[in-house]
Amino acid sequence: MTLPEPGVPRRILIVGCSDGIGLGTARRLLGDGWQVVGISRSRGPLQHAAYHHEILDVGLPGYRQKLAEIVTQKGPFDTCLYCAGIGEPSDLASLDADVGTFQVNLMAAVETAAEIIPRMVQDARGHFAVLSSQADELIVPTHPSYAASKAAMSSYFEALALAARPSGVRVTNIRFGYVDTKMAKARVRPFQRSVDWAVAIVVRSLDGKAIRVTRPRRLAPLVSLLRWLVNWRIRLS
Ligand SMILES: NC(=O)c1ccc[n+]([C@@H]2O[C@H](COP(=O)([O-])OP(=O)(O)OC[C@H]3O[C@@H](n4cnc5c(N)ncnc54)[C@H](OP(=O)(O)O)[C@@H]3O)[C@@H](O)[C@H]2O)c1
């Protein structure tokens, strides 16, 4: 059960809250009476009495320790939404960007879960949601670390969702296609949706029981075709 006692505002930690889907979700939940704590490297535009921001880079060593301090001081949280994500093209001359992508998209999400979920299990309630991507099904030569980090994220959090279910804690993996934020840089973005559309799905998911949320559904056949094409290319090589 995620809902706190009647009359107590719901309290969410949003990691990746200065822009895009995280910022939109924070705005919407503040409007609905939630208390929100946000984490990101920049402060972002949010100003609200029920909003607290922590400037923090989840990709740097020490993230978990700083997060533990935030949770102790500002928690407990009945909900956590992990939105932080990056997706830069690979550079074969260094691959440093790939290390950073795995750190932000995957390892910091796991560190966040490790800090939050055991506390939720102790309370026998809570909801931990992550923003993955329909790219988790793909092998993408231009952005190998983005798709691979999302594949691992989806696999890990969906397994965790099944494991956590008996404890009363819910885990949800939200897999979007293209959403109109600064992250969506591809020249062609089929079925791209607005941030408001994505926020509505996130907010609905936070009240739901689904382990996997894939939207827009119409993109899925195209993703399957792309996966088939790249597998065919790999087999031929
Ligand atoms: N937009 C899409 O088409 C799309 C599609 C599928 C999935 N997604 C996923 O949805 C999530 C949100 O994406 P978005 O489109 O909203 O992207 P966005 O507009 O670029 O927002 C990303 C957020 O993550 C934060 N962030 C990035 N690196 C960080 C770091 N090292 N430490 C702390 N915070 C960090 C950013 O804040 P700072 O820069 O201030 O740190 C920002 O608040 C991502 O995980 C993305 O993979 C997006």
The ligand as a Tripos MOL2 file, in Angstrom:
@<TRIPOS>MOLECULE
LIG
   48    52     1     0     0
SMALL
NO_CHARGES

@<TRIPOS>ATOM
      1 N1         13.1300   12.2620  -23.8700 N.am      1 LIG1
      2 C1         13.0270   11.0560  -24.4230 C.2       1 LIG1
      3 O1         12.8170   10.9040  -25.6450 O.2       1 LIG1
      4 C2         13.0990    9.8310  -23.5490 C.ar      1 LIG1
      5 C3         12.6530    8.6060  -24.0970 C.ar      1 LIG1
      6 C4         12.7350    7.4570  -23.3320 C.ar      1 LIG1
      7 C5         13.2610    7.5210  -22.0450 C.ar      1 LIG1
      8 N2         13.6920    8.7160  -21.5510 N.ar      1 LIG1
      9 C6         14.2840    8.7020  -20.2130 C.3       1 LIG1
     10 O2         13.5970    9.5930  -19.3630 O.3       1 LIG1
     11 C7         14.5140   10.1220  -18.3890 C.3       1 LIG1
     12 C8         14.3480   11.6370  -18.3490 C.3       1 LIG1
     13 O3         14.6940   12.1240  -19.6180 O.3       1 LIG1
     14 P1         14.3010   13.5650  -20.1330 P.3       1 LIG1
     15 O4         13.8990   13.4080  -21.5430 O.co2     1 LIG1
     16 O5         13.3850   14.2230  -19.1750 O.co2     1 LIG1
     17 O6         15.7450   14.2220  -20.1240 O.3       1 LIG1
     18 P2         16.2500   15.6930  -19.7330 P.3       1 LIG1
     19 O7         15.2430   16.7120  -20.1020 O.co2     1 LIG1
     20 O8         17.6150   15.7760  -20.3220 O.co2     1 LIG1
     21 O9         16.3410   15.6210  -18.1400 O.3       1 LIG1
     22 C9         17.2920   14.7990  -17.5200 C.3       1 LIG1
     23 C10        17.3330   15.1040  -16.0550 C.3       1 LIG1
     24 O10        18.3620   14.2810  -15.4820 O.3       1 LIG1
     25 C11        19.2410   15.1250  -14.7420 C.3       1 LIG1
     26 N3         20.6040   14.5780  -14.7530 N.ar      1 LIG1
     27 C12        21.3360   14.2340  -15.8280 C.ar      1 LIG1
     28 N4         22.5450   13.8400  -15.4350 N.ar      1 LIG1
     29 C13        22.5750   13.9410  -14.0950 C.ar      1 LIG1
     30 C14        23.5680   13.7000  -13.1160 C.ar      1 LIG1
     31 N5         24.8000   13.2670  -13.4410 N.pl3     1 LIG1
     32 N6         23.2680   13.9190  -11.8100 N.ar      1 LIG1
     33 C15        22.0290   14.3590  -11.4620 C.ar      1 LIG1
     34 N7         21.0530   14.6160  -12.3440 N.ar      1 LIG1
     35 C16        21.3330   14.4020  -13.6410 C.ar      1 LIG1
     36 C17        19.1710   16.4770  -15.4480 C.3       1 LIG1
     37 O11        19.5230   17.5270  -14.5860 O.3       1 LIG1
     38 P3         20.9460   18.2850  -14.5640 P.3       1 LIG1
     39 O12        21.4200   18.3630  -15.9750 O.co2     1 LIG1
     40 O13        20.6170   19.5880  -13.9220 O.co2     1 LIG1
     41 O14        21.8110   17.4310  -13.7180 O.co2     1 LIG1
     42 C18        17.6820   16.5480  -15.7780 C.3       1 LIG1
     43 O15        16.9780   17.0370  -14.6780 O.3       1 LIG1
     44 C19        15.9120    9.6760  -18.8210 C.3       1 LIG1
     45 O16        16.3190    8.5880  -18.0410 O.3       1 LIG1
     46 C20        15.7110    9.2250  -20.2480 C.3       1 LIG1
     47 O17        16.6210    8.2060  -20.6170 O.3       1 LIG1
     48 C21        13.6320    9.8630  -22.2570 C.ar      1 LIG1
@<TRIPOS>BOND
     1     1     2 1
     2     2     3 2
     3     2     4 1
     4     4     5 ar
     5     4    48 ar
     6     5     6 ar
     7     6     7 ar
     8     7     8 ar
     9     8     9 1
    10     8    48 ar
    11     9    10 1
    12     9    46 1
    13    10    11 1
    14    11    12 1
    15    11    44 1
    16    12    13 1
    17    13    14 1
    18    14    15 2
    19    14    16 1
    20    14    17 1
    21    17    18 1
    22    18    19 2
    23    18    20 1
    24    18    21 1
    25    21    22 1
    26    22    23 1
    27    23    24 1
    28    23    42 1
    29    24    25 1
    30    25    26 1
    31    25    36 1
    32    26    27 ar
    33    26    35 ar
    34    27    28 ar
    35    28    29 ar
    36    29    30 ar
    37    29    35 ar
    38    30    31 1
    39    30    32 ar
    40    32    33 ar
    41    33    34 ar
    42    34    35 ar
    43    36    37 1
    44    36    42 1
    45    37    38 1
    46    38    39 2
    47    38    40 1
    48    38    41 1
    49    42    43 1
    50    44    45 1
    51    44    46 1
    52    46    47 1
@<TRIPOS>SUBSTRUCTURE
     1 LIG1         1 GROUP 0 **** ****
